Amino acid sequence: MTAQRKGIIGGISIIVLIMLIGTFYDWQISQALINQNSLIGTIFQDFGLWPLTLVIILSSMVVVNYELRISNQSTLIRLIAALGALTLGGWELWRGYLKTTLYYSLALKDNLDKHAPIAQANSDGGNLHLSWLGNFSIWIIIYLVIIGLSQIWLSQKSSYQMDYLLKVAIVATLACFLADNVNSAMKTYWGRWRPYELAGNSQHFTMWIFPNGADNHLSFPSGHTTAAAAIMLLPMFVDRSNIKLQKITFWISLAYCIIMWYTRIRVGAHFTTDATSGLWITWLIFFIVLSVTNMHLISKDSYSINLYK
């Protein structure tokens, strides 16, 4: 058995063990760890949703560069594809990241002004917001910087590398959209109360294995860990000739997922099984999509892509 396969089996075993422990001790673990004044928990809550958005934006930028520089399609088709990709990337930047992050940032300021716990925020929406001009200004500045940096990076790629990255872009975007939609559907159906909503009273606490139905409570599974789990796709964007950098990216990405997992439990936004399920459900979807498309996270070249060799 290869080291990679042993790692995968070990990872699955750890997830199963955590889910089993959480099934029976979710409440106790949450009450022991919860601290809504956790600084690192607040940082990851307010600003840590970027991985899923980044993967989709990177994919969009690949399509833009490919259509304008490599594609041999008609000019009209190339322009439509490039414009569509730009629109998708811009929309995802707003919908998938800035909209929520700006709210969390305003909630943080409001908490500080009121001397409330810094991580205290309505994770499912609120009334705090900037003006339309303020939102647009932040969005356009960030998006222009991303466009510029990404196109500088992609301009150094050969047509061979761009052919591979185009496939990565399509597969990664599909995987992210599937994970995001499954997470949203499950949140609505499960209707599980968040730890901070219970405020130490277990009256409405339910085990994750018993869905409550749609009741406006959205704790299971965690949206933050779902977004964080998408970072595991980043090694696919690394040059296939650079195995070392692919592996470094993989391990840094995994570390980010673990920190996000812990912080969601720490600030009382999720129970252990909520945070863990956000990870394993997303990774399972990625595994299925990558298996069907014969794509893998780490490989020696773009056409012989096999994590297990």
C-alpha positions, 0 to 999 in steps of 0.5 A: 500500500502506498503512502498516499493511500495510507494517508487517505485511509488514515484521514477517513478513519479520523473523520469517522472517529470525530463524527462518532464522538461528536454524535454523542458528545456534541453538546459537551464539547461545545460547552467546553470550548465555546468562547466568543471572544476568541481572536483567531476564531473571529478572524477566521469567521470574518475573513476566512471564507475566501478559498471557494471564491478564490478557486472559482475566480482563478478558474474564471481568469484561466478562461479569460486568458485562454479565450483571449490568448490561446483559443482558435475559436471565432472572435465572437465566441471568444469574446462572449466566453471571456466576458461570461467568465469575467462576469462569473468571477466578479459575481462570485467575488461579491456573492461568495465573499465580500457580501458576507465578509463586509457584514461580519466586519461591520458586526465586529465593529458594532460588537466592539462599540457595544463591548459585546463578544467580538465573535458575536454575530448573526451568521445567517444574515443581519441589517448591517451594510455599507452604501451601494457606492461603498460596496461597489468601490471595494468590489471593483478595486479588489477585482481589478487587482485580482484580474491584473495579478492573475493575468500576469501569472497566466501570461507566463504559461505555455499553450500546453499548460493552458490546455491543462489549466482550462480543464482544471478550471472547468472541473474545479468550478463544477466541484465548487458549485456542487459543494456550495449547493449541497451545503445550502440544501442540507442547511435548510433541510437539517434546521439545526440550532447553532450553539450560540443560539442555544445560549447554554440551554439544551432544550432545542439541541438535537443530534445531527442524525435527526434533521429538524426540517426547514426552521431558519436554523442553519448550523448543519453542515458548516458553510465556513468549513465547506468554503475552507475545504475548497482550498484543497483544489489549489494544488491543481493550479500549480505547475505539474512539473513542480511536484514539491510545490504541489505537495507544499500547497496541499499541506498548507491547504489542509492546515487551513481547513483544520484551523477553520474547523477548530475556530467554528467550534471555538466561537460557538457557531457550530457543533463538532459534527457540523464543522466536520461535515462541512469538510467531509461532504465537500471532499467527498464531492470533490473526490467524485468529480475528480474521479469521473474526470480523471483529475487528481490533486498532485501529479507529474504532468497534465495528462498522467494525473494520478495522486496515488502513483 
